[in-house]
Each structure stands twice: as structure tokens, then as C-alpha cells.
Amino acid sequence: MNQNPVDGQITIIDANGNEKLCQILFTLDSEEFNKKYVVFYEISSFNETEDDEEIPLMAASYVEGSDGEGELSEIESDEEWAFIEAAVNDFNEQCAEEDEDSE
């Protein structure tokens, strides 16, 4: 599993046609599924979250164009979701270790 933390934002359009600004948490590649994925969260939901609440994460597969823009697609299978969940768990563990090291 190759995770690439990204300091960037994307704008998604929800089912109602509303634009939502999202912060990218990380991207990852899967040789098994031959796809790239992005894990992100809506910035407004982060601002509304209490300290003890988890931030709702979203994920999608994507194809990056030559202009740097990308096209997001829904994740298609339970196996892909399991792959994403494992990546998020790894990411959370790495963040927890970094927090312990900085104390």
C-alpha cells in the first residue's frame, strides 16, 4: 500500500448539485485494483465537528488528466472499500505515532 499525503483541496458536487470544498487527506495506488484513490473530508464538516467526534471521511477512485485535473469515480466493490479502510487505519496509526513522538 503506497500512501501519499497531499496538501491540497478538491471541489466536489453533491447529489443536489451543491459544490463542496474538501481537504485531501491522502492518495494511494492499488496494483491489485489497478486504480488510484483519494481520501478526503468536507472542510465545513471539519469546522462543525466537536473535539471528540470523528470527521466523516469520503473516498473515491480517480483518473488524473495531463492538466492536473482529475475525474472522480465511485468505489465499486466491497473489496475496494476494505482496501480503503485498511489504508485509513494505517494512516490513523501513523498520525498517532507522530503525536506520541512530538510530546
PATI-14976 format. One record per atom (N, C-alpha, C): residue number from 1; x, y, z; residue in three letters; atom name. Coordinates in steps of 0.05 Angstrom, whole numbers, plus 5000, padded with zeros to 4 digits. Layout:
<NUM,<X,Y,Z>,"ALA","CA">;
...
//
This chain:
<1,<5017,4977,5000>,"MET","N">;
<1,<5000,5000,5000>,"MET","CA">;
<1,<5018,5025,5000>,"MET","C">;
<2,<5015,5042,4981>,"ASN","N">;
<2,<5032,5065,4978>,"ASN","CA">;
<2,<5014,5090,4983>,"ASN","C">;
<3,<5017,5102,5007>,"GLN","N">;
<3,<5001,5126,5013>,"GLN","CA">;
<3,<5018,5151,5008>,"GLN","C">;
<4,<5005,5170,4997>,"ASN","N">;
<4,<5019,5196,4991>,"ASN","CA">;
<4,<5003,5218,5004>,"ASN","C">;
<5,<5012,5229,5027>,"PRO","N">;
<5,<4998,5252,5038>,"PRO","CA">;
<5,<4999,5275,5019>,"PRO","C">;
<6,<4977,5288,5016>,"VAL","N">;
<6,<4974,5311,4998>,"VAL","CA">;
<6,<4964,5335,5012>,"VAL","C">;
<7,<4976,5358,5008>,"ASP","N">;
<7,<4966,5383,5019>,"ASP","CA">;
<7,<4951,5397,4997>,"ASP","C">;
<8,<4927,5389,4993>,"GLY","N">;
<8,<4911,5401,4972>,"GLY","CA">;
<8,<4882,5399,4977>,"GLY","C">;
<9,<4867,5412,4960>,"GLN","N">;
<9,<4838,5412,4963>,"GLN","CA">;
<9,<4825,5405,4936>,"GLN","C">;
<10,<4801,5395,4938>,"ILE","N">;
<10,<4785,5389,4914>,"ILE","CA">;
<10,<4757,5400,4919>,"ILE","C">;
<11,<4743,5405,4898>,"THR","N">;
<11,<4715,5413,4899>,"THR","CA">;
<11,<4699,5391,4887>,"THR","C">;
<12,<4679,5381,4903>,"ILE","N">;
<12,<4662,5361,4892>,"ILE","CA">;
<12,<4634,5372,4890>,"ILE","C">;
<13,<4617,5360,4874>,"ILE","N">;
<13,<4590,5368,4871>,"ILE","CA">;
<13,<4572,5345,4881>,"ILE","C">;
<14,<4556,5352,4902>,"ASP","N">;
<14,<4539,5331,4914>,"ASP","CA">;
<14,<4515,5324,4896>,"ASP","C">;
<15,<4499,5305,4906>,"ALA","N">;
<15,<4476,5296,4891>,"ALA","CA">;
<15,<4455,5318,4885>,"ALA","C">;
<16,<4456,5339,4901>,"ASN","N">;
<16,<4437,5362,4898>,"ASN","CA">;
<16,<4449,5384,4880>,"ASN","C">;
<17,<4473,5380,4870>,"GLY","N">;
<17,<4486,5400,4853>,"GLY","CA">;
<17,<4501,5421,4868>,"GLY","C">;
<18,<4505,5418,4894>,"ASN","N">;
<18,<4519,5437,4911>,"ASN","CA">;
<18,<4549,5432,4910>,"ASN","C">;
<19,<4565,5453,4907>,"GLU","N">;
<19,<4594,5450,4908>,"GLU","CA">;
<19,<4603,5448,4937>,"GLU","C">;
<20,<4621,5430,4942>,"LYS","N">;
<20,<4632,5427,4969>,"LYS","CA">;
<20,<4662,5427,4968>,"LYS","C">;
<21,<4675,5444,4983>,"LEU","N">;
<21,<4704,5445,4984>,"LEU","CA">;
<21,<4714,5423,5004>,"LEU","C">;
<22,<4733,5407,4995>,"CYS","N">;
<22,<4743,5385,5011>,"CYS","CA">;
<22,<4773,5386,5013>,"CYS","C">;
<23,<4783,5377,5036>,"GLN","N">;
<23,<4812,5375,5041>,"GLN","CA">;
<23,<4820,5346,5035>,"GLN","C">;
<24,<4841,5343,5019>,"ILE","N">;
<24,<4851,5316,5013>,"ILE","CA">;
<24,<4869,5308,5036>,"ILE","C">;
<25,<4863,5284,5047>,"LEU","N">;
<25,<4879,5272,5068>,"LEU","CA">;
<25,<4903,5258,5057>,"LEU","C">;
<26,<4898,5240,5038>,"PHE","N">;
<26,<4920,5226,5024>,"PHE","CA">;
<26,<4909,5213,4999>,"PHE","C">;
<27,<4928,5205,4982>,"THR","N">;
<27,<4921,5189,4958>,"THR","CA">;
<27,<4936,5163,4961>,"THR","C">;
<28,<4927,5143,4946>,"LEU","N">;
<28,<4941,5117,4947>,"LEU","CA">;
<28,<4936,5103,4920>,"LEU","C">;
<29,<4955,5086,4914>,"ASP","N">;
<29,<4953,5070,4889>,"ASP","CA">;
<29,<4949,5041,4897>,"ASP","C">;
<30,<4934,5027,4880>,"SER","N">;
<30,<4929,4998,4885>,"SER","CA">;
<30,<4937,4983,4859>,"SER","C">;
<31,<4957,4966,4862>,"GLU","N">;
<31,<4964,4949,4839>,"GLU","CA">;
<31,<4943,4927,4836>,"GLU","C">;
<32,<4931,4918,4859>,"GLU","N">;
<32,<4910,4898,4858>,"GLU","CA">;
<32,<4886,4906,4841>,"GLU","C">;
<33,<4877,4931,4845>,"PHE","N">;
<33,<4854,4941,4830>,"PHE","CA">;
<33,<4861,4958,4806>,"PHE","C">;
<34,<4887,4963,4803>,"ASN","N">;
<34,<4898,4980,4782>,"ASN","CA">;
<34,<4884,5007,4781>,"ASN","C">;
<35,<4882,5020,4804>,"LYS","N">;
<35,<4868,5045,4807>,"LYS","CA">;
<35,<4884,5063,4827>,"LYS","C">;
<36,<4877,5089,4825>,"LYS","N">;
<36,<4887,5108,4845>,"LYS","CA">;
<36,<4863,5117,4861>,"LYS","C">;
<37,<4867,5123,4886>,"TYR","N">;
<37,<4846,5131,4904>,"TYR","CA">;
<37,<4853,5157,4919>,"TYR","C">;
<38,<4833,5171,4927>,"VAL","N">;
<38,<4837,5195,4943>,"VAL","CA">;
<38,<4818,5193,4967>,"VAL","C">;
<39,<4828,5200,4990>,"VAL","N">;
<39,<4812,5201,5015>,"VAL","CA">;
<39,<4812,5230,5024>,"VAL","C">;
<40,<4788,5240,5030>,"PHE","N">;
<40,<4784,5268,5035>,"PHE","CA">;
<40,<4761,5272,5054>,"PHE","C">;
<41,<4758,5297,5064>,"TYR","N">;
<41,<4735,5305,5081>,"TYR","CA">;
<41,<4726,5332,5073>,"TYR","C">;
<42,<4701,5337,5078>,"GLU","N">;
<42,<4689,5363,5072>,"GLU","CA">;
<42,<4698,5383,5093>,"GLU","C">;
<43,<4709,5405,5085>,"ILE","N">;
<43,<4721,5425,5103>,"ILE","CA">;
<43,<4700,5436,5123>,"ILE","C">;
<44,<4676,5441,5113>,"SER","N">;
<44,<4655,5451,5131>,"SER","CA">;
<44,<4648,5431,5153>,"SER","C">;
<45,<4649,5405,5147>,"SER","N">;
<45,<4642,5385,5167>,"SER","CA">;
<45,<4665,5384,5188>,"SER","C">;
<46,<4689,5389,5180>,"PHE","N">;
<46,<4712,5390,5199>,"PHE","CA">;
<46,<4708,5414,5218>,"PHE","C">;
<47,<4699,5437,5208>,"ASN","N">;
<47,<4696,5460,5224>,"ASN","CA">;
<47,<4672,5457,5244>,"ASN","C">;
<48,<4653,5440,5237>,"GLU","N">;
<48,<4629,5436,5254>,"GLU","CA">;
<48,<4633,5413,5273>,"GLU","C">;
<49,<4655,5398,5272>,"THR","N">;
<49,<4659,5375,5288>,"THR","CA">;
<49,<4670,5382,5316>,"THR","C">;
<50,<4658,5370,5336>,"GLU","N">;
<50,<4668,5373,5364>,"GLU","CA">;
<50,<4695,5358,5366>,"GLU","C">;
<51,<4710,5365,5387>,"ASP","N">;
<51,<4736,5353,5391>,"ASP","CA">;
<51,<4736,5322,5393>,"ASP","C">;
<52,<4715,5311,5405>,"ASP","N">;
<52,<4714,5282,5409>,"ASP","CA">;
<52,<4700,5267,5387>,"ASP","C">;
<53,<4690,5282,5367>,"GLU","N">;
<53,<4677,5269,5344>,"GLU","CA">;
<53,<4696,5262,5322>,"GLU","C">;
<54,<4691,5240,5308>,"GLU","N">;
<54,<4707,5233,5285>,"GLU","CA">;
<54,<4698,5250,5261>,"GLU","C">;
<55,<4716,5257,5244>,"ILE","N">;
<55,<4710,5272,5219>,"ILE","CA">;
<55,<4700,5251,5199>,"ILE","C">;
<56,<4677,5256,5187>,"PRO","N">;
<56,<4668,5237,5166>,"PRO","CA">;
<56,<4686,5239,5141>,"PRO","C">;
<57,<4697,5216,5134>,"LEU","N">;
<57,<4715,5215,5111>,"LEU","CA">;
<57,<4700,5205,5087>,"LEU","C">;
<58,<4710,5213,5063>,"MET","N">;
<58,<4699,5204,5038>,"MET","CA">;
<58,<4723,5193,5022>,"MET","C">;
<59,<4717,5176,5002>,"ALA","N">;
<59,<4738,5165,4985>,"ALA","CA">;
<59,<4726,5161,4957>,"ALA","C">;
<60,<4744,5162,4938>,"ALA","N">;
<60,<4736,5157,4910>,"ALA","CA">;
<60,<4761,5148,4895>,"ALA","C">;
<61,<4756,5134,4873>,"SER","N">;
<61,<4778,5128,4855>,"SER","CA">;
<61,<4780,5152,4836>,"SER","C">;
<62,<4803,5155,4824>,"TYR","N">;
<62,<4806,5178,4806>,"TYR","CA">;
<62,<4826,5171,4784>,"TYR","C">;
<63,<4822,5186,4762>,"VAL","N">;
<63,<4840,5186,4740>,"VAL","CA">;
<63,<4850,5215,4736>,"VAL","C">;
<64,<4876,5218,4737>,"GLU","N">;
<64,<4888,5244,4735>,"GLU","CA">;
<64,<4893,5250,4706>,"GLU","C">;
<65,<4884,5274,4697>,"GLY","N">;
<65,<4889,5282,4669>,"GLY","CA">;
<65,<4916,5296,4667>,"GLY","C">;
<66,<4925,5301,4643>,"SER","N">;
<66,<4951,5313,4638>,"SER","CA">;
<66,<4952,5342,4648>,"SER","C">;
<67,<4928,5355,4651>,"ASP","N">;
<67,<4927,5382,4661>,"ASP","CA">;
<67,<4927,5384,4691>,"ASP","C">;
<68,<4930,5361,4705>,"GLY","N">;
<68,<4930,5361,4734>,"GLY","CA">;
<68,<4902,5358,4746>,"GLY","C">;
<69,<4882,5362,4730>,"GLU","N">;
<69,<4854,5358,4739>,"GLU","CA">;
<69,<4849,5328,4740>,"GLU","C">;
<70,<4830,5320,4756>,"GLY","N">;
<70,<4823,5292,4758>,"GLY","CA">;
<70,<4793,5287,4756>,"GLY","C">;
<71,<4787,5263,4749>,"GLU","N">;
<71,<4758,5255,4748>,"GLU","CA">;
<71,<4754,5234,4769>,"GLU","C">;
<72,<4735,5239,4788>,"LEU","N">;
<72,<4729,5221,4810>,"LEU","CA">;
<72,<4708,5201,4801>,"LEU","C">;
<73,<4710,5177,4811>,"SER","N">;
<73,<4690,5156,4807>,"SER","CA">;
<73,<4684,5142,4833>,"SER","C">;
<74,<4660,5132,4835>,"GLU","N">;
<74,<4652,5117,4859>,"GLU","CA">;
<74,<4668,5092,4862>,"GLU","C">;
<75,<4672,5084,4887>,"ILE","N">;
<75,<4686,5058,4892>,"ILE","CA">;
<75,<4665,5036,4887>,"ILE","C">;
<76,<4674,5016,4873>,"GLU","N">;
<76,<4655,4997,4861>,"GLU","CA">;
<76,<4650,4972,4877>,"GLU","C">;
<77,<4668,4964,4895>,"SER","N">;
<77,<4665,4937,4907>,"SER","CA">;
<77,<4671,4938,4937>,"SER","C">;
<78,<4662,4918,4951>,"ASP","N">;
<78,<4668,4915,4979>,"ASP","CA">;
<78,<4698,4911,4984>,"ASP","C">;
<79,<4711,4897,4965>,"GLU","N">;
<79,<4740,4893,4967>,"GLU","CA">;
<79,<4755,4919,4966>,"GLU","C">;
<80,<4746,4937,4948>,"GLU","N">;
<80,<4759,4964,4947>,"GLU","CA">;
<80,<4755,4979,4973>,"GLU","C">;
<81,<4730,4978,4983>,"TRP","N">;
<81,<4724,4992,5009>,"TRP","CA">;
<81,<4742,4981,5031>,"TRP","C">;
<82,<4746,4954,5032>,"ALA","N">;
<82,<4763,4942,5052>,"ALA","CA">;
<82,<4792,4953,5049>,"ALA","C">;
<83,<4801,4955,5024>,"PHE","N">;
<83,<4828,4966,5019>,"PHE","CA">;
<83,<4830,4995,5029>,"PHE","C">;
<84,<4810,5011,5024>,"ILE","N">;
<84,<4809,5039,5033>,"ILE","CA">;
<84,<4809,5040,5064>,"ILE","C">;
<85,<4792,5024,5076>,"GLU","N">;
<85,<4790,5024,5105>,"GLU","CA">;
<85,<4817,5016,5118>,"GLU","C">;
<86,<4831,4997,5107>,"ALA","N">;
<86,<4857,4989,5117>,"ALA","CA">;
<86,<4877,5012,5114>,"ALA","C">;
<87,<4876,5027,5092>,"ALA","N">;
<87,<4893,5050,5088>,"ALA","CA">;
<87,<4887,5072,5108>,"ALA","C">;
<88,<4862,5077,5114>,"VAL","N">;
<88,<4854,5097,5133>,"VAL","CA">;
<88,<4864,5089,5161>,"VAL","C">;
<89,<4861,5063,5168>,"ASN","N">;
<89,<4871,5054,5194>,"ASN","CA">;
<89,<4901,5057,5196>,"ASN","C">;
<90,<4916,5050,5175>,"ASP","N">;
<90,<4945,5054,5175>,"ASP","CA">;
<90,<4952,5084,5178>,"ASP","C">;
<91,<4937,5101,5164>,"PHE","N">;
<91,<4942,5130,5166>,"PHE","CA">;
<91,<4937,5140,5195>,"PHE","C">;
<92,<4915,5131,5207>,"ASN","N">;
<92,<4909,5139,5235>,"ASN","CA">;
<92,<4931,5129,5254>,"ASN","C">;
<93,<4941,5105,5250>,"GLU","N">;
<93,<4962,5095,5267>,"GLU","CA">;
<93,<4988,5111,5264>,"GLU","C">;
<94,<4994,5119,5239>,"GLN","N">;
<94,<5018,5135,5235>,"GLN","CA">;
<94,<5015,5162,5248>,"GLN","C">;
<95,<4991,5174,5246>,"CYS","N">;
<95,<4986,5200,5259>,"CYS","CA">;
<95,<4989,5198,5289>,"CYS","C">;
<96,<4978,5176,5301>,"ALA","N">;
<96,<4980,5173,5330>,"ALA","CA">;
<96,<5009,5170,5338>,"ALA","C">;
<97,<5025,5155,5323>,"GLU","N">;
<97,<5053,5152,5329>,"GLU","CA">;
<97,<5068,5178,5328>,"GLU","C">;
<98,<5062,5194,5308>,"GLU","N">;
<98,<5074,5221,5305>,"GLU","CA">;
<98,<5067,5239,5328>,"GLU","C">;
<99,<5042,5237,5337>,"ASP","N">;
<99,<5033,5253,5361>,"ASP","CA">;
<99,<5049,5245,5385>,"ASP","C">;
<100,<5053,5219,5389>,"GLU","N">;
<100,<5068,5209,5413>,"GLU","CA">;
<100,<5097,5218,5411>,"GLU","C">;
<101,<5108,5218,5387>,"ASP","N">;
<101,<5136,5226,5384>,"ASP","CA">;
<101,<5140,5256,5389>,"ASP","C">;
<102,<5120,5272,5384>,"SER","N">;
<102,<5123,5301,5386>,"SER","CA">;
<102,<5119,5310,5415>,"SER","C">;
<103,<5110,5292,5433>,"GLU","N">;
<103,<5105,5300,5460>,"GLU","CA">;
<103,<5131,5300,5477>,"GLU","C">;
//
